[in-house]
């Protein structure tokens, strides 16, 4: 309890000691995400690359012989090629080219699903618990996911709702690996409602129908406050349905909602 009070005092210095004593973990998390950050004072030095020093990372530079010596340019070109290949492969999994031996995705596969639904129960430290629901719709390389987590704290009676909405560019590498790139929003609803920008890069590895590893990181900002969400889970089961167990870290600048979780995954 002393540690929690210290965190609350740092994040909510303007409140009275009596209010701090009654605040709970969920209330502290909401306030840490909603706090207005102080901008750096004028004259604070910042580091910027000199446009004339020849060291700008990612610039495509030519020497006096016209030869490209930019490592950043090569790295960017490789990233673009990987993005393009992943998207084309996702399209081919759903709509394989005619007269080819490309293996088509089967209904119920975990990679590039047409529809998916996950639900899990999480036990957070103390007397905080959460129910989580995630749905996904998509076809080939285009997808959309919505995720809602409902937190409840028994001692204080506080509750908190976190909603994530992301449009996805879904890339597959074979039938076993999927890497997505998503952009959207994160909304926190407690005593107030706040919304900010969010991005995600889920990574799914399913070597077969019975085993899989999924990592779903999300990075968000609300009023310049950073919120990170890392969900790492192992799935086991069959095509269409599997059980999942793992751990989830949801962290603001001052408060964390971390804990083990277990649930069920459905896909088609």
LUMTIKE-442503 format. One record per residue (C-alpha): residue number from 1; residue in three letters; chain; x, y, z. Coordinates in Angstrom, 2 decimals, always signed. Example, Ala and Ser with C-alpha at 12.3 -4.5 7.8 and 13.67 -1.06 7.14 Angstrom:
2
k->1, r->ALA, c->A, u->+12.30, v->-4.50, w->+7.80;
k->2, r->SER, c->A, u->+13.67, v->-1.06, w->+7.14;
***
This chain:
268
k->1, r->UNK, c->A, u->+0.00, v->+0.00, w->+0.00;
k->2, r->UNK, c->A, u->+2.91, v->+2.37, w->+0.77;
k->3, r->UNK, c->A, u->+4.35, v->+1.79, w->-2.69;
k->4, r->UNK, c->A, u->+1.00, v->+2.54, w->-4.31;
k->5, r->UNK, c->A, u->+0.64, v->+5.78, w->-2.32;
k->6, r->UNK, c->A, u->+4.09, v->+6.91, w->-3.46;
k->7, r->UNK, c->A, u->+3.15, v->+6.34, w->-7.09;
k->8, r->UNK, c->A, u->-0.10, v->+8.23, w->-6.66;
k->9, r->UNK, c->A, u->+1.61, v->+11.14, w->-4.93;
k->10, r->UNK, c->A, u->+4.09, v->+11.47, w->-7.80;
k->11, r->UNK, c->A, u->+1.41, v->+11.35, w->-10.51;
k->12, r->UNK, c->A, u->-1.29, v->+13.35, w->-8.67;
k->13, r->UNK, c->A, u->+0.65, v->+15.88, w->-6.64;
k->14, r->UNK, c->A, u->-2.10, v->+18.45, w->-6.90;
k->15, r->UNK, c->A, u->-4.60, v->+16.30, w->-5.01;
k->16, r->UNK, c->A, u->-4.92, v->+16.24, w->-1.25;
k->17, r->UNK, c->A, u->-3.52, v->+13.44, w->+0.90;
k->18, r->UNK, c->A, u->-7.03, v->+12.32, w->+1.81;
k->19, r->UNK, c->A, u->-7.96, v->+11.73, w->-1.84;
k->20, r->UNK, c->A, u->-4.74, v->+9.83, w->-2.47;
k->21, r->UNK, c->A, u->-5.45, v->+7.49, w->+0.39;
k->22, r->UNK, c->A, u->-8.74, v->+6.45, w->-1.20;
k->23, r->UNK, c->A, u->-7.49, v->+6.05, w->-4.78;
k->24, r->UNK, c->A, u->-7.09, v->+2.56, w->-6.25;
k->25, r->UNK, c->A, u->-4.91, v->+0.95, w->-8.88;
k->26, r->UNK, c->A, u->-7.37, v->+1.48, w->-11.74;
k->27, r->UNK, c->A, u->-7.93, v->+5.11, w->-10.75;
k->28, r->UNK, c->A, u->-4.16, v->+5.67, w->-10.69;
k->29, r->UNK, c->A, u->-3.75, v->+4.10, w->-14.13;
k->30, r->UNK, c->A, u->-6.48, v->+6.28, w->-15.64;
k->31, r->UNK, c->A, u->-5.03, v->+9.43, w->-14.13;
k->32, r->UNK, c->A, u->-1.50, v->+8.61, w->-15.29;
k->33, r->UNK, c->A, u->-2.78, v->+8.28, w->-18.87;
k->34, r->UNK, c->A, u->-4.84, v->+11.47, w->-18.62;
k->35, r->UNK, c->A, u->-2.20, v->+13.73, w->-17.03;
k->36, r->UNK, c->A, u->-0.96, v->+16.74, w->-18.96;
k->37, r->UNK, c->A, u->+2.79, v->+16.45, w->-19.49;
k->38, r->UNK, c->A, u->+5.03, v->+19.46, w->-19.02;
k->39, r->UNK, c->A, u->+6.71, v->+20.50, w->-22.23;
k->40, r->UNK, c->A, u->+10.51, v->+21.04, w->-22.25;
k->41, r->UNK, c->A, u->+11.56, v->+24.54, w->-21.39;
k->42, r->UNK, c->A, u->+12.56, v->+26.90, w->-24.17;
k->43, r->UNK, c->A, u->+16.17, v->+26.52, w->-25.10;
k->44, r->UNK, c->A, u->+16.34, v->+22.83, w->-24.20;
k->45, r->UNK, c->A, u->+18.92, v->+21.35, w->-26.55;
k->46, r->UNK, c->A, u->+17.68, v->+18.78, w->-29.03;
k->47, r->UNK, c->A, u->+19.67, v->+16.60, w->-31.37;
k->48, r->UNK, c->A, u->+19.08, v->+16.97, w->-35.06;
k->49, r->UNK, c->A, u->+21.14, v->+15.55, w->-37.87;
k->50, r->UNK, c->A, u->+23.08, v->+18.13, w->-39.88;
k->51, r->UNK, c->A, u->+21.77, v->+18.14, w->-43.41;
k->52, r->UNK, c->A, u->+25.31, v->+18.77, w->-44.65;
k->53, r->UNK, c->A, u->+27.28, v->+16.36, w->-42.49;
k->54, r->UNK, c->A, u->+26.57, v->+13.36, w->-44.73;
k->55, r->UNK, c->A, u->+25.44, v->+11.15, w->-41.84;
k->56, r->UNK, c->A, u->+21.65, v->+11.29, w->-42.17;
k->57, r->UNK, c->A, u->+20.37, v->+7.77, w->-41.60;
k->58, r->UNK, c->A, u->+18.09, v->+6.53, w->-44.35;
k->59, r->UNK, c->A, u->+19.36, v->+9.02, w->-46.95;
k->60, r->UNK, c->A, u->+20.29, v->+7.59, w->-50.32;
k->61, r->UNK, c->A, u->+23.73, v->+9.07, w->-50.97;
k->62, r->UNK, c->A, u->+25.95, v->+8.75, w->-53.98;
k->63, r->UNK, c->A, u->+29.70, v->+9.20, w->-53.94;
k->64, r->UNK, c->A, u->+31.68, v->+11.02, w->-56.63;
k->65, r->UNK, c->A, u->+31.53, v->+7.92, w->-58.84;
k->66, r->UNK, c->A, u->+27.75, v->+7.71, w->-58.58;
k->67, r->UNK, c->A, u->+27.81, v->+4.59, w->-56.37;
k->68, r->UNK, c->A, u->+25.19, v->+4.22, w->-53.68;
k->69, r->UNK, c->A, u->+26.76, v->+3.90, w->-50.22;
k->70, r->UNK, c->A, u->+23.67, v->+4.55, w->-48.04;
k->71, r->UNK, c->A, u->+23.05, v->+1.72, w->-45.54;
k->72, r->UNK, c->A, u->+19.78, v->+3.35, w->-44.57;
k->73, r->UNK, c->A, u->+18.61, v->+3.30, w->-48.19;
k->74, r->UNK, c->A, u->+19.37, v->-0.41, w->-48.45;
k->75, r->UNK, c->A, u->+17.55, v->-1.07, w->-45.18;
k->76, r->UNK, c->A, u->+14.51, v->+0.89, w->-46.33;
k->77, r->UNK, c->A, u->+14.45, v->-0.93, w->-49.65;
k->78, r->UNK, c->A, u->+14.58, v->-4.28, w->-47.85;
k->79, r->UNK, c->A, u->+11.72, v->-3.26, w->-45.57;
k->80, r->UNK, c->A, u->+9.57, v->-2.21, w->-48.52;
k->81, r->UNK, c->A, u->+10.26, v->-5.49, w->-50.29;
k->82, r->UNK, c->A, u->+9.33, v->-7.48, w->-47.15;
k->83, r->UNK, c->A, u->+6.09, v->-5.50, w->-46.78;
k->84, r->UNK, c->A, u->+5.20, v->-6.11, w->-50.40;
k->85, r->UNK, c->A, u->+6.08, v->-9.81, w->-50.28;
k->86, r->UNK, c->A, u->+4.09, v->-10.38, w->-47.09;
k->87, r->UNK, c->A, u->+0.99, v->-8.74, w->-48.55;
k->88, r->UNK, c->A, u->+1.23, v->-10.61, w->-51.86;
k->89, r->UNK, c->A, u->+1.68, v->-13.90, w->-50.02;
k->90, r->UNK, c->A, u->-1.42, v->-13.19, w->-47.91;
k->91, r->UNK, c->A, u->-3.40, v->-12.55, w->-51.09;
k->92, r->UNK, c->A, u->-2.12, v->-15.80, w->-52.63;
k->93, r->UNK, c->A, u->-3.11, v->-17.77, w->-49.52;
k->94, r->UNK, c->A, u->-6.74, v->-16.78, w->-50.09;
k->95, r->UNK, c->A, u->-6.76, v->-16.45, w->-53.89;
k->96, r->UNK, c->A, u->-3.97, v->-18.68, w->-55.22;
k->97, r->UNK, c->A, u->-2.87, v->-18.05, w->-58.82;
k->98, r->UNK, c->A, u->-4.22, v->-20.42, w->-61.43;
k->99, r->UNK, c->A, u->-1.96, v->-23.21, w->-62.65;
k->100, r->UNK, c->A, u->+0.24, v->-22.96, w->-59.57;
k->101, r->UNK, c->A, u->+1.06, v->-25.31, w->-56.74;
k->102, r->UNK, c->A, u->+0.65, v->-22.57, w->-54.13;
k->103, r->UNK, c->A, u->-1.01, v->-24.05, w->-51.06;
k->104, r->UNK, c->A, u->-4.27, v->-22.31, w->-50.27;
k->105, r->UNK, c->A, u->-5.27, v->-21.32, w->-46.74;
k->106, r->UNK, c->A, u->-7.81, v->-23.68, w->-45.18;
k->107, r->UNK, c->A, u->-10.77, v->-22.59, w->-43.07;
k->108, r->UNK, c->A, u->-9.85, v->-22.60, w->-39.39;
k->109, r->UNK, c->A, u->-6.17, v->-21.82, w->-39.90;
k->110, r->UNK, c->A, u->-4.78, v->-19.38, w->-37.34;
k->111, r->UNK, c->A, u->-2.83, v->-17.35, w->-39.92;
k->112, r->UNK, c->A, u->-4.78, v->-14.73, w->-41.96;
k->113, r->UNK, c->A, u->-8.22, v->-15.63, w->-40.54;
k->114, r->UNK, c->A, u->-11.45, v->-14.44, w->-42.12;
k->115, r->UNK, c->A, u->-12.88, v->-14.16, w->-38.61;
k->116, r->UNK, c->A, u->-11.34, v->-14.63, w->-35.17;
k->117, r->UNK, c->A, u->-12.50, v->-14.19, w->-31.60;
k->118, r->UNK, c->A, u->-10.41, v->-14.37, w->-28.42;
k->119, r->UNK, c->A, u->-11.56, v->-14.14, w->-24.84;
k->120, r->UNK, c->A, u->-9.56, v->-14.47, w->-21.64;
k->121, r->UNK, c->A, u->-9.56, v->-13.85, w->-17.91;
k->122, r->UNK, c->A, u->-6.62, v->-12.01, w->-16.37;
k->123, r->UNK, c->A, u->-5.57, v->-11.86, w->-12.74;
k->124, r->UNK, c->A, u->-3.77, v->-8.59, w->-12.00;
k->125, r->UNK, c->A, u->-1.77, v->-7.92, w->-8.83;
k->126, r->UNK, c->A, u->-3.81, v->-7.21, w->-5.74;
k->127, r->UNK, c->A, u->-7.57, v->-7.50, w->-6.07;
k->128, r->UNK, c->A, u->-7.77, v->-6.32, w->-9.70;
k->129, r->UNK, c->A, u->-9.06, v->-8.70, w->-12.38;
k->130, r->UNK, c->A, u->-10.03, v->-8.30, w->-16.03;
k->131, r->UNK, c->A, u->-12.06, v->-9.87, w->-18.80;
k->132, r->UNK, c->A, u->-10.70, v->-9.39, w->-22.31;
k->133, r->UNK, c->A, u->-12.44, v->-9.72, w->-25.69;
k->134, r->UNK, c->A, u->-10.83, v->-9.39, w->-29.13;
k->135, r->UNK, c->A, u->-12.51, v->-9.76, w->-32.52;
k->136, r->UNK, c->A, u->-10.96, v->-9.67, w->-35.99;
k->137, r->UNK, c->A, u->-12.40, v->-9.57, w->-39.51;
k->138, r->UNK, c->A, u->-10.36, v->-9.68, w->-42.68;
k->139, r->UNK, c->A, u->-9.65, v->-11.02, w->-46.12;
k->140, r->UNK, c->A, u->-6.13, v->-11.60, w->-47.44;
k->141, r->UNK, c->A, u->-3.88, v->-8.68, w->-46.45;
k->142, r->UNK, c->A, u->-6.66, v->-6.38, w->-45.19;
k->143, r->UNK, c->A, u->-8.05, v->-6.74, w->-41.68;
k->144, r->UNK, c->A, u->-9.66, v->-4.92, w->-38.78;
k->145, r->UNK, c->A, u->-9.55, v->-5.76, w->-35.09;
k->146, r->UNK, c->A, u->-11.40, v->-4.46, w->-32.03;
k->147, r->UNK, c->A, u->-10.35, v->-5.29, w->-28.48;
k->148, r->UNK, c->A, u->-12.04, v->-4.42, w->-25.19;
k->149, r->UNK, c->A, u->-10.65, v->-5.11, w->-21.71;
k->150, r->UNK, c->A, u->-12.85, v->-4.63, w->-18.64;
k->151, r->UNK, c->A, u->-10.92, v->-4.16, w->-15.38;
k->152, r->UNK, c->A, u->-12.50, v->-4.37, w->-11.94;
k->153, r->UNK, c->A, u->-11.02, v->-3.55, w->-8.52;
k->154, r->UNK, c->A, u->-12.94, v->-5.01, w->-5.59;
k->155, r->UNK, c->A, u->-11.54, v->-2.96, w->-2.71;
k->156, r->UNK, c->A, u->-12.23, v->+0.47, w->-4.19;
k->157, r->UNK, c->A, u->-15.16, v->-0.43, w->-6.43;
k->158, r->UNK, c->A, u->-13.37, v->+1.17, w->-9.39;
k->159, r->UNK, c->A, u->-13.70, v->-0.15, w->-12.91;
k->160, r->UNK, c->A, u->-11.86, v->+0.70, w->-16.09;
k->161, r->UNK, c->A, u->-12.51, v->-0.02, w->-19.76;
k->162, r->UNK, c->A, u->-9.76, v->+0.00, w->-22.39;
k->163, r->UNK, c->A, u->-10.78, v->-0.25, w->-26.06;
k->164, r->UNK, c->A, u->-8.39, v->-0.70, w->-28.99;
k->165, r->UNK, c->A, u->-9.39, v->-0.31, w->-32.64;
k->166, r->UNK, c->A, u->-6.87, v->-1.04, w->-35.41;
k->167, r->UNK, c->A, u->-6.91, v->-1.34, w->-39.16;
k->168, r->UNK, c->A, u->-4.44, v->-4.06, w->-40.16;
k->169, r->UNK, c->A, u->-2.12, v->-4.71, w->-43.07;
k->170, r->UNK, c->A, u->-1.65, v->-8.47, w->-42.70;
k->171, r->UNK, c->A, u->+1.54, v->-10.08, w->-43.98;
k->172, r->UNK, c->A, u->+2.17, v->-13.82, w->-44.09;
k->173, r->UNK, c->A, u->+5.39, v->-15.70, w->-44.70;
k->174, r->UNK, c->A, u->+4.35, v->-19.20, w->-45.63;
k->175, r->UNK, c->A, u->+1.32, v->-20.67, w->-43.86;
k->176, r->UNK, c->A, u->+2.93, v->-20.64, w->-40.43;
k->177, r->UNK, c->A, u->+3.98, v->-17.02, w->-39.80;
k->178, r->UNK, c->A, u->+1.95, v->-13.79, w->-39.80;
k->179, r->UNK, c->A, u->+3.20, v->-10.28, w->-39.06;
k->180, r->UNK, c->A, u->+0.72, v->-7.40, w->-39.10;
k->181, r->UNK, c->A, u->+1.07, v->-3.66, w->-39.13;
k->182, r->UNK, c->A, u->-1.85, v->-1.76, w->-37.64;
k->183, r->UNK, c->A, u->-2.85, v->+1.82, w->-36.86;
k->184, r->UNK, c->A, u->-5.83, v->+3.11, w->-34.96;
k->185, r->UNK, c->A, u->-6.91, v->+4.36, w->-31.55;
k->186, r->UNK, c->A, u->-6.92, v->+3.49, w->-27.86;
k->187, r->UNK, c->A, u->-9.68, v->+4.72, w->-25.54;
k->188, r->UNK, c->A, u->-9.64, v->+4.65, w->-21.74;
k->189, r->UNK, c->A, u->-12.98, v->+5.05, w->-19.99;
k->190, r->UNK, c->A, u->-13.11, v->+5.36, w->-16.20;
k->191, r->UNK, c->A, u->-14.32, v->+8.50, w->-14.45;
k->192, r->UNK, c->A, u->-13.65, v->+10.24, w->-17.76;
k->193, r->UNK, c->A, u->-13.08, v->+9.20, w->-21.37;
k->194, r->UNK, c->A, u->-9.83, v->+9.84, w->-23.20;
k->195, r->UNK, c->A, u->-8.73, v->+8.69, w->-26.67;
k->196, r->UNK, c->A, u->-5.33, v->+8.70, w->-28.35;
k->197, r->UNK, c->A, u->-3.32, v->+7.34, w->-31.27;
k->198, r->UNK, c->A, u->-2.28, v->+3.69, w->-31.27;
k->199, r->UNK, c->A, u->-0.22, v->+1.30, w->-33.39;
k->200, r->UNK, c->A, u->+0.37, v->-2.46, w->-33.23;
k->201, r->UNK, c->A, u->+2.57, v->-5.13, w->-34.82;
k->202, r->UNK, c->A, u->+1.15, v->-8.58, w->-33.94;
k->203, r->UNK, c->A, u->+3.41, v->-11.58, w->-34.60;
k->204, r->UNK, c->A, u->+1.83, v->-15.05, w->-34.91;
k->205, r->UNK, c->A, u->+3.82, v->-18.27, w->-35.29;
k->206, r->UNK, c->A, u->+1.76, v->-21.45, w->-35.79;
k->207, r->UNK, c->A, u->+3.91, v->-24.37, w->-37.00;
k->208, r->UNK, c->A, u->+0.86, v->-26.65, w->-37.03;
k->209, r->UNK, c->A, u->-2.82, v->-26.82, w->-36.06;
k->210, r->UNK, c->A, u->-2.07, v->-27.83, w->-32.48;
k->211, r->UNK, c->A, u->+0.53, v->-25.30, w->-31.28;
k->212, r->UNK, c->A, u->+1.14, v->-21.59, w->-31.66;
k->213, r->UNK, c->A, u->+2.90, v->-18.59, w->-30.16;
k->214, r->UNK, c->A, u->+1.35, v->-15.13, w->-30.41;
k->215, r->UNK, c->A, u->+2.78, v->-11.77, w->-29.41;
k->216, r->UNK, c->A, u->+0.53, v->-8.72, w->-29.68;
k->217, r->UNK, c->A, u->+2.35, v->-5.49, w->-28.77;
k->218, r->UNK, c->A, u->+0.53, v->-2.15, w->-28.83;
k->219, r->UNK, c->A, u->+2.00, v->+1.33, w->-28.40;
k->220, r->UNK, c->A, u->-0.33, v->+4.23, w->-27.67;
k->221, r->UNK, c->A, u->-0.23, v->+7.86, w->-26.59;
k->222, r->UNK, c->A, u->-2.87, v->+9.93, w->-24.80;
k->223, r->UNK, c->A, u->-1.99, v->+13.59, w->-24.14;
k->224, r->UNK, c->A, u->+1.68, v->+12.68, w->-24.76;
k->225, r->UNK, c->A, u->+1.51, v->+9.95, w->-22.09;
k->226, r->UNK, c->A, u->+2.84, v->+6.62, w->-23.33;
k->227, r->UNK, c->A, u->+0.88, v->+3.42, w->-22.79;
k->228, r->UNK, c->A, u->+2.31, v->+0.05, w->-23.80;
k->229, r->UNK, c->A, u->+0.44, v->-3.23, w->-24.03;
k->230, r->UNK, c->A, u->+2.30, v->-6.52, w->-24.51;
k->231, r->UNK, c->A, u->+0.32, v->-9.74, w->-24.76;
k->232, r->UNK, c->A, u->+2.36, v->-12.96, w->-25.06;
k->233, r->UNK, c->A, u->+0.49, v->-16.25, w->-25.21;
k->234, r->UNK, c->A, u->+0.82, v->-19.90, w->-26.19;
k->235, r->UNK, c->A, u->-2.11, v->-21.63, w->-27.90;
k->236, r->UNK, c->A, u->-2.85, v->-25.34, w->-28.08;
k->237, r->UNK, c->A, u->-5.81, v->-27.15, w->-29.57;
k->238, r->UNK, c->A, u->-7.17, v->-27.87, w->-33.03;
k->239, r->UNK, c->A, u->-8.23, v->-26.07, w->-36.18;
k->240, r->UNK, c->A, u->-11.06, v->-23.61, w->-35.45;
k->241, r->UNK, c->A, u->-10.62, v->-23.67, w->-31.67;
k->242, r->UNK, c->A, u->-7.74, v->-23.61, w->-29.19;
k->243, r->UNK, c->A, u->-6.96, v->-22.79, w->-25.59;
k->244, r->UNK, c->A, u->-4.57, v->-19.98, w->-24.78;
k->245, r->UNK, c->A, u->-2.45, v->-19.18, w->-21.75;
k->246, r->UNK, c->A, u->+0.02, v->-16.36, w->-21.29;
k->247, r->UNK, c->A, u->+0.90, v->-13.08, w->-19.65;
k->248, r->UNK, c->A, u->-0.10, v->-9.50, w->-20.38;
k->249, r->UNK, c->A, u->+1.68, v->-6.27, w->-19.47;
k->250, r->UNK, c->A, u->-0.30, v->-3.01, w->-19.67;
k->251, r->UNK, c->A, u->+1.85, v->-0.12, w->-18.49;
k->252, r->UNK, c->A, u->+1.59, v->+3.66, w->-18.29;
k->253, r->UNK, c->A, u->+4.39, v->+5.96, w->-17.19;
k->254, r->UNK, c->A, u->+3.70, v->+5.28, w->-13.49;
k->255, r->UNK, c->A, u->+1.24, v->+2.38, w->-13.09;
k->256, r->UNK, c->A, u->+1.11, v->-1.18, w->-14.44;
k->257, r->UNK, c->A, u->-1.74, v->-3.64, w->-14.85;
k->258, r->UNK, c->A, u->+0.19, v->-6.88, w->-15.31;
k->259, r->UNK, c->A, u->-0.77, v->-10.47, w->-14.72;
k->260, r->UNK, c->A, u->-1.26, v->-14.00, w->-16.09;
k->261, r->UNK, c->A, u->-4.22, v->-14.78, w->-18.31;
k->262, r->UNK, c->A, u->-6.00, v->-17.80, w->-19.79;
k->263, r->UNK, c->A, u->-8.79, v->-18.14, w->-22.30;
k->264, r->UNK, c->A, u->-10.16, v->-19.46, w->-25.56;
k->265, r->UNK, c->A, u->-9.55, v->-18.67, w->-29.26;
k->266, r->UNK, c->A, u->-11.98, v->-19.25, w->-32.11;
k->267, r->UNK, c->A, u->-11.13, v->-18.71, w->-35.79;
k->268, r->UNK, c->A, u->-12.45, v->-19.38, w->-39.23;
***
